[in-house]
Amino acid sequence: MDSTVPSRKSLEVLTIKPKSSLRPGHPWIYRGQIDHAPSSMKPGALVKISLPSGRFFGVGYYNPSSEIAFRLLTQIDEPIDKAFFKKRIKKAADFRKQLTLETNAFRLISSEADELPGLIVDRYDEVLVIQFLTAGMERLREIFLEALAECIPCRGIYERSDSGSRKIEGLEPQMGWIRQDCADETVVFERNIKFKVRFGAGQKTGLYLDQRENRMFLASLGVQGEVLDAFCSSGGFGLHLASAGAKVLGVESQKEAIAQGLENRSLNGIPASALEFQEANVFDALKAFEKERRKFRLVILDPPSFVKKRQAIEGALSGYKEILLRSMKILENGGLLAVFSCSYHVDDNLLMQAALSAAWDLRRGLKVLKFFKQSADHPINPFIPETYYLKGFLFSATSS
């Protein structure tokens, strides 16, 4: 894709339709809100956009094939060049310096939350993993990479642009090394726990970095007894809890993730008796544990997204209720239940409704001990509700 950056004077000017309802502070404008655009305009082209009055609104990129047709980069009439990207990269990096991360693996740039929509950069020690998610950012990739190299010293940049959003944007998946002066894997840490990361393998960019603070919090509780880590992936929660003295069973359906979990267990010197893995469908495993009358002190439910589109919410809530109900059946009286949703479309209220419905059916009482959210290096911009996507609760569940 052509990555030439046009001068701002040559940019096409699009106009927002009269009476369009714009969300204050939000960087998206939908296809139906934009007046006529030239049919020759390429997906991802930089444009200026103006209000119906003709007043300048901002500069961003336009893709007529996406429902989110315009994504705002700046509300200042400035060039989108290397200096622009260096300024945004520095701002994102400076924000992370304020945080107490206790890790060398964190999100450096978080798309809209860092004013760079369609762009993700995660840091794994000396390696950066990058995702170009939109046609606009794909067209700007070369100038962004130049700016990144000048701002953030690293030994390698791996591209993991395999998100489903690229298909919506008319892009093919793209994976591989952009620059490499490092091994194909590395070891990172979270507080006292180590993880082996193979670039290009596993979920997301290597680890579920957004759960780091929640993993460390649950470990800090000092839970004694049996813990079920459902949808355990490569063992993130289980490694922290087993290291803190719990006896953990991790259930995961992906063979590759379990293999990585076993490596991580060995890397941390955790005995198999403290952390076991079981390859199984979680719904089936919960039914089996109920039949066996097995009880757990803590159950962790961190499922993949049950809903990608708003139309699928009803089915997703049914799925959440089922795993919550079955988990409450195998929970000790007074036991702890941690449940998460990583879908923006399932908000706190809907997740709570699913938990209340399950508890009511079983006549169990609930108390909320903690509200969960994504780690602070995945910032939440309250003007952009989509940036608050990971939420959850820690319940204490009692029998009536």
C-alpha beads as a LAMMPS data file, in Angstrom:
LAMMPS data file: protein, C-alpha beads

400 atoms
399 bonds

1 atom types
1 bond types

-500.0 500.0 xlo xhi
-500.0 500.0 ylo yhi
-500.0 500.0 zlo zhi

Masses

1 110.0

Atoms # bond

1 1 1 0.000 0.000 0.000
2 1 1 1.261 3.483 -0.877
3 1 1 2.684 5.126 2.266
4 1 1 3.461 8.521 0.763
5 1 1 2.201 11.240 3.090
6 1 1 0.559 14.126 1.208
7 1 1 1.044 17.735 2.226
8 1 1 -1.806 19.051 4.328
9 1 1 -2.635 21.654 1.693
10 1 1 -3.428 18.894 -0.818
11 1 1 -5.808 16.979 1.439
12 1 1 -9.399 16.481 0.354
13 1 1 -11.959 18.179 2.605
14 1 1 -15.022 16.156 3.639
15 1 1 -18.025 17.620 5.410
16 1 1 -20.108 16.210 8.218
17 1 1 -23.801 16.077 7.362
18 1 1 -26.117 18.587 9.032
19 1 1 -27.808 17.343 12.215
20 1 1 -25.252 14.558 12.673
21 1 1 -24.976 13.606 16.314
22 1 1 -21.277 13.739 17.168
23 1 1 -20.039 12.396 20.477
24 1 1 -17.966 15.053 22.281
25 1 1 -14.299 14.080 22.424
26 1 1 -14.823 10.941 20.349
27 1 1 -12.526 10.359 17.325
28 1 1 -14.925 8.354 15.139
29 1 1 -17.321 9.568 12.469
30 1 1 -19.542 7.000 10.823
31 1 1 -20.112 6.537 7.100
32 1 1 -23.695 7.785 7.288
33 1 1 -22.570 11.024 8.935
34 1 1 -20.317 12.112 6.060
35 1 1 -21.481 14.052 3.030
36 1 1 -20.383 13.043 -0.462
37 1 1 -16.751 11.924 -0.761
38 1 1 -14.867 11.555 -4.078
39 1 1 -15.219 7.997 -5.416
40 1 1 -11.545 8.043 -6.402
41 1 1 -10.405 8.384 -2.800
42 1 1 -8.305 5.416 -1.668
43 1 1 -9.112 3.581 1.584
44 1 1 -7.066 5.056 4.413
45 1 1 -6.404 8.369 2.681
46 1 1 -5.655 11.355 4.902
47 1 1 -8.403 13.981 4.777
48 1 1 -9.537 17.102 6.502
49 1 1 -13.074 17.167 7.771
50 1 1 -15.299 20.136 8.479
51 1 1 -18.531 20.766 10.313
52 1 1 -21.728 21.650 8.352
53 1 1 -20.956 25.309 9.082
54 1 1 -17.655 24.909 7.219
55 1 1 -15.582 25.216 10.395
56 1 1 -12.492 22.981 10.517
57 1 1 -13.024 19.857 12.650
58 1 1 -9.797 17.922 12.258
59 1 1 -7.402 15.784 10.242
60 1 1 -7.655 12.017 10.108
61 1 1 -8.020 9.151 7.693
62 1 1 -11.004 7.979 5.703
63 1 1 -12.125 4.517 4.641
64 1 1 -15.479 4.312 2.802
65 1 1 -15.563 0.507 3.144
66 1 1 -15.695 0.691 6.947
67 1 1 -18.734 1.675 8.999
68 1 1 -16.316 3.799 11.033
69 1 1 -15.407 5.868 7.992
70 1 1 -13.272 8.584 9.600
71 1 1 -10.834 8.352 12.503
72 1 1 -9.504 11.576 13.920
73 1 1 -5.772 12.052 14.367
74 1 1 -5.677 15.717 15.381
75 1 1 -7.972 18.698 15.769
76 1 1 -5.099 21.013 14.860
77 1 1 -4.438 21.783 11.204
78 1 1 -0.967 20.211 11.275
79 1 1 0.951 17.856 8.975
80 1 1 0.773 14.124 9.745
81 1 1 4.509 13.569 9.439
82 1 1 7.370 12.057 11.399
83 1 1 7.388 14.944 13.876
84 1 1 3.678 14.361 14.548
85 1 1 4.242 10.687 15.319
86 1 1 7.315 11.368 17.464
87 1 1 5.246 13.759 19.568
88 1 1 2.481 11.165 20.065
89 1 1 4.949 8.333 20.803
90 1 1 6.746 10.446 23.410
91 1 1 3.438 11.401 25.025
92 1 1 2.440 7.729 25.283
93 1 1 5.844 6.702 26.654
94 1 1 5.846 9.529 29.225
95 1 1 2.405 8.420 30.448
96 1 1 3.743 4.895 31.122
97 1 1 6.675 6.318 33.082
98 1 1 4.180 7.578 35.678
99 1 1 2.905 4.056 36.322
100 1 1 4.194 1.442 38.750
101 1 1 4.289 -1.459 36.322
102 1 1 6.501 -4.072 38.057
103 1 1 7.176 -5.602 34.657
104 1 1 9.219 -5.303 31.468
105 1 1 6.206 -6.254 29.313
106 1 1 3.542 -3.593 28.824
107 1 1 1.443 -1.736 26.275
108 1 1 3.311 1.273 24.946
109 1 1 0.664 2.585 22.523
110 1 1 -3.012 1.753 22.898
111 1 1 -4.774 2.955 19.746
112 1 1 -7.523 5.549 20.356
113 1 1 -6.593 5.829 24.042
114 1 1 -3.202 7.235 22.967
115 1 1 -4.577 9.354 20.102
116 1 1 -3.241 6.949 17.469
117 1 1 -6.352 5.063 16.312
118 1 1 -5.704 1.729 14.642
119 1 1 -2.243 1.278 16.137
120 1 1 -1.047 -1.006 18.943
121 1 1 2.536 -1.303 20.218
122 1 1 3.450 -3.670 23.049
123 1 1 6.893 -3.867 24.627
124 1 1 8.402 -7.217 25.621
125 1 1 11.725 -6.325 27.214
126 1 1 13.852 -5.172 24.239
127 1 1 11.363 -6.205 21.530
128 1 1 8.359 -4.271 20.255
129 1 1 5.291 -6.037 18.841
130 1 1 3.186 -3.838 16.592
131 1 1 -0.288 -4.074 15.086
132 1 1 -1.537 -1.940 12.196
133 1 1 -5.303 -2.436 12.421
134 1 1 -6.728 0.043 9.903
135 1 1 -6.160 1.078 6.298
136 1 1 -5.219 4.567 7.464
137 1 1 -2.452 3.360 9.740
138 1 1 -1.308 0.854 7.124
139 1 1 -0.742 3.736 4.694
140 1 1 1.224 5.619 7.368
141 1 1 3.284 2.647 8.523
142 1 1 6.678 3.629 7.070
143 1 1 6.726 7.122 8.521
144 1 1 5.454 5.803 11.862
145 1 1 8.180 3.145 11.962
146 1 1 10.816 5.811 11.305
147 1 1 9.483 7.862 14.201
148 1 1 9.280 4.792 16.465
149 1 1 12.908 3.857 15.756
150 1 1 14.052 7.357 16.724
151 1 1 11.996 7.466 19.928
152 1 1 12.134 3.942 21.382
153 1 1 15.420 1.993 21.370
154 1 1 14.819 -1.717 20.798
155 1 1 16.454 -4.835 19.373
156 1 1 13.547 -6.004 17.289
157 1 1 10.130 -5.084 15.915
158 1 1 7.676 -7.898 15.199
159 1 1 4.449 -7.251 13.310
160 1 1 1.342 -9.091 14.505
161 1 1 -1.301 -7.503 12.248
162 1 1 -3.663 -10.478 12.213
163 1 1 -6.729 -8.966 13.866
164 1 1 -10.146 -9.513 12.321
165 1 1 -10.537 -5.739 12.083
166 1 1 -8.100 -5.714 9.150
167 1 1 -10.566 -7.712 7.050
168 1 1 -13.241 -5.079 7.686
169 1 1 -10.725 -2.463 6.549
170 1 1 -9.984 -4.368 3.337
171 1 1 -6.549 -5.553 4.487
172 1 1 -4.880 -8.968 4.517
173 1 1 -3.258 -10.296 7.708
174 1 1 0.438 -9.536 8.005
175 1 1 2.918 -11.148 10.386
176 1 1 6.693 -11.277 10.641
177 1 1 9.816 -9.415 11.639
178 1 1 10.129 -5.815 10.511
179 1 1 13.547 -5.586 12.142
180 1 1 15.380 -8.261 14.092
181 1 1 18.536 -8.148 16.156
182 1 1 17.284 -10.590 18.763
183 1 1 16.099 -14.156 19.295
184 1 1 12.638 -15.395 18.260
185 1 1 11.649 -15.578 21.922
186 1 1 12.300 -13.801 25.187
187 1 1 11.552 -14.050 28.892
188 1 1 9.608 -11.291 30.612
189 1 1 8.539 -10.847 34.223
190 1 1 5.567 -9.659 36.256
191 1 1 6.651 -9.000 39.804
192 1 1 8.172 -12.396 40.738
193 1 1 6.738 -14.457 37.859
194 1 1 8.489 -15.126 34.548
195 1 1 6.859 -15.821 31.184
196 1 1 8.422 -17.136 28.012
197 1 1 7.132 -15.300 24.962
198 1 1 7.528 -16.610 21.414
199 1 1 6.895 -13.858 18.920
200 1 1 4.171 -14.803 16.482
201 1 1 2.792 -17.583 18.700
202 1 1 -0.095 -17.579 21.140
203 1 1 -2.856 -15.038 21.579
204 1 1 -2.776 -11.292 21.042
205 1 1 0.814 -9.976 20.890
206 1 1 2.195 -12.684 23.186
207 1 1 0.538 -12.247 26.584
208 1 1 -2.721 -10.873 27.916
209 1 1 -0.958 -7.785 29.231
210 1 1 -4.249 -6.130 30.187
211 1 1 -4.766 -8.669 33.020
212 1 1 -1.394 -8.100 34.710
213 1 1 -2.690 -6.020 37.645
214 1 1 -5.580 -8.426 38.209
215 1 1 -3.231 -11.417 38.244
216 1 1 -1.021 -9.777 40.858
217 1 1 -4.014 -8.708 42.960
218 1 1 -5.511 -12.193 43.151
219 1 1 -2.105 -13.626 44.097
220 1 1 -1.808 -11.022 46.884
221 1 1 -4.937 -12.426 48.573
222 1 1 -2.954 -15.457 49.743
223 1 1 -5.732 -17.904 48.882
224 1 1 -5.141 -21.261 50.535
225 1 1 -6.963 -24.203 48.998
226 1 1 -7.940 -25.311 45.522
227 1 1 -8.209 -22.773 42.724
228 1 1 -9.776 -23.309 39.312
229 1 1 -8.328 -21.101 36.576
230 1 1 -10.804 -21.564 33.734
231 1 1 -9.827 -20.442 30.223
232 1 1 -6.298 -20.330 31.656
233 1 1 -4.412 -19.754 28.371
234 1 1 -0.680 -20.113 29.134
235 1 1 -1.219 -19.980 32.901
236 1 1 -1.099 -16.291 33.798
237 1 1 -3.359 -16.336 36.855
238 1 1 -2.340 -19.856 37.858
239 1 1 1.392 -19.101 37.920
240 1 1 0.897 -16.135 40.240
241 1 1 -1.492 -17.992 42.561
242 1 1 0.555 -21.208 42.727
243 1 1 3.642 -19.164 43.543
244 1 1 1.674 -17.577 46.401
245 1 1 0.745 -20.944 47.921
246 1 1 -2.500 -22.024 46.255
247 1 1 -3.114 -25.371 44.562
248 1 1 -4.261 -24.510 41.038
249 1 1 -5.938 -26.397 38.209
250 1 1 -5.832 -24.605 34.865
251 1 1 -8.369 -25.633 32.221
252 1 1 -7.785 -24.665 28.599
253 1 1 -8.961 -26.055 25.256
254 1 1 -5.921 -24.962 23.217
255 1 1 -3.100 -27.512 23.224
256 1 1 -0.500 -24.887 22.267
257 1 1 -1.444 -22.679 25.223
258 1 1 -1.125 -25.571 27.670
259 1 1 2.309 -26.449 26.284
260 1 1 3.373 -22.845 26.905
261 1 1 1.868 -23.001 30.395
262 1 1 3.925 -26.082 31.215
263 1 1 7.067 -24.283 30.050
264 1 1 6.202 -21.294 32.218
265 1 1 5.613 -23.573 35.207
266 1 1 9.069 -25.068 34.763
267 1 1 10.628 -21.636 34.204
268 1 1 9.305 -20.511 37.597
269 1 1 10.254 -23.698 39.466
270 1 1 6.640 -24.394 40.412
271 1 1 5.978 -28.095 41.120
272 1 1 3.322 -29.949 39.127
273 1 1 1.474 -30.637 42.394
274 1 1 0.899 -26.880 42.816
275 1 1 -0.170 -26.133 39.243
276 1 1 -1.827 -28.696 36.988
277 1 1 -3.202 -28.189 33.480
278 1 1 -6.153 -29.960 31.892
279 1 1 -6.974 -29.784 28.196
280 1 1 -10.753 -29.554 28.006
281 1 1 -13.694 -27.442 26.959
282 1 1 -14.441 -25.312 30.039
283 1 1 -18.211 -25.826 29.831
284 1 1 -17.695 -29.599 29.780
285 1 1 -15.137 -29.442 32.603
286 1 1 -17.480 -27.447 34.842
287 1 1 -20.217 -30.053 34.324
288 1 1 -17.760 -32.837 35.206
289 1 1 -16.574 -31.070 38.391
290 1 1 -20.190 -30.640 39.476
291 1 1 -20.881 -34.335 38.894
292 1 1 -17.758 -35.221 40.906
293 1 1 -18.930 -32.870 43.705
294 1 1 -15.563 -31.176 43.542
295 1 1 -15.214 -27.858 45.398
296 1 1 -12.886 -24.908 44.886
297 1 1 -11.952 -22.014 47.130
298 1 1 -11.522 -19.651 44.159
299 1 1 -12.819 -19.915 40.602
300 1 1 -11.452 -17.577 37.919
301 1 1 -13.482 -17.118 34.735
302 1 1 -11.620 -15.212 32.020
303 1 1 -13.289 -16.382 28.802
304 1 1 -12.521 -15.130 25.308
305 1 1 -14.960 -12.572 23.977
306 1 1 -18.424 -14.134 23.626
307 1 1 -19.633 -11.175 21.565
308 1 1 -18.016 -9.274 18.694
309 1 1 -21.145 -7.373 17.651
310 1 1 -23.936 -5.753 19.630
311 1 1 -26.492 -8.074 17.972
312 1 1 -24.886 -11.063 19.711
313 1 1 -25.312 -9.727 23.271
314 1 1 -28.274 -11.946 24.168
315 1 1 -26.387 -15.130 23.286
316 1 1 -23.302 -13.886 25.101
317 1 1 -25.231 -13.222 28.304
318 1 1 -26.621 -16.744 28.145
319 1 1 -23.061 -18.056 27.912
320 1 1 -21.887 -15.927 30.837
321 1 1 -24.822 -17.022 32.968
322 1 1 -24.108 -20.687 32.278
323 1 1 -20.445 -20.546 33.290
324 1 1 -21.296 -18.416 36.327
325 1 1 -24.047 -20.771 37.453
326 1 1 -21.905 -23.865 37.026
327 1 1 -18.974 -22.174 38.776
328 1 1 -21.138 -21.225 41.766
329 1 1 -22.189 -24.867 42.067
330 1 1 -18.577 -25.971 42.578
331 1 1 -17.596 -23.080 44.837
332 1 1 -17.123 -23.573 48.566
333 1 1 -19.504 -21.703 50.841
334 1 1 -17.894 -18.283 51.231
335 1 1 -15.609 -19.001 48.295
336 1 1 -14.380 -16.433 45.813
337 1 1 -15.450 -16.035 42.203
338 1 1 -13.567 -13.777 39.779
339 1 1 -15.319 -13.198 36.453
340 1 1 -14.168 -11.051 33.540
341 1 1 -15.521 -9.836 30.215
342 1 1 -13.150 -8.560 27.531
343 1 1 -15.943 -7.392 25.220
344 1 1 -16.834 -3.700 25.119
345 1 1 -20.432 -4.661 24.291
346 1 1 -20.845 -6.491 27.617
347 1 1 -20.578 -3.699 30.151
348 1 1 -20.429 -3.854 33.949
349 1 1 -24.202 -3.816 34.306
350 1 1 -24.801 -6.683 31.881
351 1 1 -22.063 -8.803 33.478
352 1 1 -23.514 -8.097 36.922
353 1 1 -27.006 -9.054 35.688
354 1 1 -25.673 -12.411 34.493
355 1 1 -24.027 -13.010 37.889
356 1 1 -27.149 -11.999 39.823
357 1 1 -29.377 -14.200 37.674
358 1 1 -27.120 -17.212 38.257
359 1 1 -26.879 -16.545 42.005
360 1 1 -30.665 -16.092 42.295
361 1 1 -31.333 -19.404 40.553
362 1 1 -29.043 -21.135 43.068
363 1 1 -30.191 -19.054 46.045
364 1 1 -26.636 -17.914 46.702
365 1 1 -25.684 -14.581 48.215
366 1 1 -23.060 -12.358 46.620
367 1 1 -20.810 -9.608 47.937
368 1 1 -18.535 -7.593 45.647
369 1 1 -14.981 -7.517 46.992
370 1 1 -13.408 -5.767 43.995
371 1 1 -14.252 -4.207 40.644
372 1 1 -11.715 -5.225 37.977
373 1 1 -10.566 -3.310 34.904
374 1 1 -7.705 -3.475 32.438
375 1 1 -4.176 -2.619 33.587
376 1 1 -3.275 1.074 33.628
377 1 1 -0.949 0.814 30.618
378 1 1 -4.158 0.176 28.630
379 1 1 -5.598 3.608 29.477
380 1 1 -9.297 4.393 29.546
381 1 1 -10.386 7.641 27.935
382 1 1 -13.838 8.464 29.355
383 1 1 -14.701 10.365 26.170
384 1 1 -14.181 7.080 24.271
385 1 1 -16.163 4.352 26.076
386 1 1 -14.757 1.694 23.710
387 1 1 -11.381 2.089 25.448
388 1 1 -12.935 0.585 28.595
389 1 1 -13.334 -2.968 27.383
390 1 1 -12.052 -5.261 30.176
391 1 1 -14.171 -5.357 33.275
392 1 1 -14.945 -7.839 36.002
393 1 1 -15.886 -8.540 39.599
394 1 1 -14.499 -10.474 42.518
395 1 1 -17.419 -11.943 44.427
396 1 1 -17.687 -13.716 47.732
397 1 1 -20.472 -16.273 47.290
398 1 1 -22.405 -17.689 50.238
399 1 1 -25.099 -20.333 50.518
400 1 1 -28.482 -19.196 51.784

Bonds

1 1 1 2
2 1 2 3
3 1 3 4
4 1 4 5
5 1 5 6
6 1 6 7
7 1 7 8
8 1 8 9
9 1 9 10
10 1 10 11
11 1 11 12
12 1 12 13
13 1 13 14
14 1 14 15
15 1 15 16
16 1 16 17
17 1 17 18
18 1 18 19
19 1 19 20
20 1 20 21
21 1 21 22
22 1 22 23
23 1 23 24
24 1 24 25
25 1 25 26
26 1 26 27
27 1 27 28
28 1 28 29
29 1 29 30
30 1 30 31
31 1 31 32
32 1 32 33
33 1 33 34
34 1 34 35
35 1 35 36
36 1 36 37
37 1 37 38
38 1 38 39
39 1 39 40
40 1 40 41
41 1 41 42
42 1 42 43
43 1 43 44
44 1 44 45
45 1 45 46
46 1 46 47
47 1 47 48
48 1 48 49
49 1 49 50
50 1 50 51
51 1 51 52
52 1 52 53
53 1 53 54
54 1 54 55
55 1 55 56
56 1 56 57
57 1 57 58
58 1 58 59
59 1 59 60
60 1 60 61
61 1 61 62
62 1 62 63
63 1 63 64
64 1 64 65
65 1 65 66
66 1 66 67
67 1 67 68
68 1 68 69
69 1 69 70
70 1 70 71
71 1 71 72
72 1 72 73
73 1 73 74
74 1 74 75
75 1 75 76
76 1 76 77
77 1 77 78
78 1 78 79
79 1 79 80
80 1 80 81
81 1 81 82
82 1 82 83
83 1 83 84
84 1 84 85
85 1 85 86
86 1 86 87
87 1 87 88
88 1 88 89
89 1 89 90
90 1 90 91
91 1 91 92
92 1 92 93
93 1 93 94
94 1 94 95
95 1 95 96
96 1 96 97
97 1 97 98
98 1 98 99
99 1 99 100
100 1 100 101
101 1 101 102
102 1 102 103
103 1 103 104
104 1 104 105
105 1 105 106
106 1 106 107
107 1 107 108
108 1 108 109
109 1 109 110
110 1 110 111
111 1 111 112
112 1 112 113
113 1 113 114
114 1 114 115
115 1 115 116
116 1 116 117
117 1 117 118
118 1 118 119
119 1 119 120
120 1 120 121
121 1 121 122
122 1 122 123
123 1 123 124
124 1 124 125
125 1 125 126
126 1 126 127
127 1 127 128
128 1 128 129
129 1 129 130
130 1 130 131
131 1 131 132
132 1 132 133
133 1 133 134
134 1 134 135
135 1 135 136
136 1 136 137
137 1 137 138
138 1 138 139
139 1 139 140
140 1 140 141
141 1 141 142
142 1 142 143
143 1 143 144
144 1 144 145
145 1 145 146
146 1 146 147
147 1 147 148
148 1 148 149
149 1 149 150
150 1 150 151
151 1 151 152
152 1 152 153
153 1 153 154
154 1 154 155
155 1 155 156
156 1 156 157
157 1 157 158
158 1 158 159
159 1 159 160
160 1 160 161
161 1 161 162
162 1 162 163
163 1 163 164
164 1 164 165
165 1 165 166
166 1 166 167
167 1 167 168
168 1 168 169
169 1 169 170
170 1 170 171
171 1 171 172
172 1 172 173
173 1 173 174
174 1 174 175
175 1 175 176
176 1 176 177
177 1 177 178
178 1 178 179
179 1 179 180
180 1 180 181
181 1 181 182
182 1 182 183
183 1 183 184
184 1 184 185
185 1 185 186
186 1 186 187
187 1 187 188
188 1 188 189
189 1 189 190
190 1 190 191
191 1 191 192
192 1 192 193
193 1 193 194
194 1 194 195
195 1 195 196
196 1 196 197
197 1 197 198
198 1 198 199
199 1 199 200
200 1 200 201
201 1 201 202
202 1 202 203
203 1 203 204
204 1 204 205
205 1 205 206
206 1 206 207
207 1 207 208
208 1 208 209
209 1 209 210
210 1 210 211
211 1 211 212
212 1 212 213
213 1 213 214
214 1 214 215
215 1 215 216
216 1 216 217
217 1 217 218
218 1 218 219
219 1 219 220
220 1 220 221
221 1 221 222
222 1 222 223
223 1 223 224
224 1 224 225
225 1 225 226
226 1 226 227
227 1 227 228
228 1 228 229
229 1 229 230
230 1 230 231
231 1 231 232
232 1 232 233
233 1 233 234
234 1 234 235
235 1 235 236
236 1 236 237
237 1 237 238
238 1 238 239
239 1 239 240
240 1 240 241
241 1 241 242
242 1 242 243
243 1 243 244
244 1 244 245
245 1 245 246
246 1 246 247
247 1 247 248
248 1 248 249
249 1 249 250
250 1 250 251
251 1 251 252
252 1 252 253
253 1 253 254
254 1 254 255
255 1 255 256
256 1 256 257
257 1 257 258
258 1 258 259
259 1 259 260
260 1 260 261
261 1 261 262
262 1 262 263
263 1 263 264
264 1 264 265
265 1 265 266
266 1 266 267
267 1 267 268
268 1 268 269
269 1 269 270
270 1 270 271
271 1 271 272
272 1 272 273
273 1 273 274
274 1 274 275
275 1 275 276
276 1 276 277
277 1 277 278
278 1 278 279
279 1 279 280
280 1 280 281
281 1 281 282
282 1 282 283
283 1 283 284
284 1 284 285
285 1 285 286
286 1 286 287
287 1 287 288
288 1 288 289
289 1 289 290
290 1 290 291
291 1 291 292
292 1 292 293
293 1 293 294
294 1 294 295
295 1 295 296
296 1 296 297
297 1 297 298
298 1 298 299
299 1 299 300
300 1 300 301
301 1 301 302
302 1 302 303
303 1 303 304
304 1 304 305
305 1 305 306
306 1 306 307
307 1 307 308
308 1 308 309
309 1 309 310
310 1 310 311
311 1 311 312
312 1 312 313
313 1 313 314
314 1 314 315
315 1 315 316
316 1 316 317
317 1 317 318
318 1 318 319
319 1 319 320
320 1 320 321
321 1 321 322
322 1 322 323
323 1 323 324
324 1 324 325
325 1 325 326
326 1 326 327
327 1 327 328
328 1 328 329
329 1 329 330
330 1 330 331
331 1 331 332
332 1 332 333
333 1 333 334
334 1 334 335
335 1 335 336
336 1 336 337
337 1 337 338
338 1 338 339
339 1 339 340
340 1 340 341
341 1 341 342
342 1 342 343
343 1 343 344
344 1 344 345
345 1 345 346
346 1 346 347
347 1 347 348
348 1 348 349
349 1 349 350
350 1 350 351
351 1 351 352
352 1 352 353
353 1 353 354
354 1 354 355
355 1 355 356
356 1 356 357
357 1 357 358
358 1 358 359
359 1 359 360
360 1 360 361
361 1 361 362
362 1 362 363
363 1 363 364
364 1 364 365
365 1 365 366
366 1 366 367
367 1 367 368
368 1 368 369
369 1 369 370
370 1 370 371
371 1 371 372
372 1 372 373
373 1 373 374
374 1 374 375
375 1 375 376
376 1 376 377
377 1 377 378
378 1 378 379
379 1 379 380
380 1 380 381
381 1 381 382
382 1 382 383
383 1 383 384
384 1 384 385
385 1 385 386
386 1 386 387
387 1 387 388
388 1 388 389
389 1 389 390
390 1 390 391
391 1 391 392
392 1 392 393
393 1 393 394
394 1 394 395
395 1 395 396
396 1 396 397
397 1 397 398
398 1 398 399
399 1 399 400
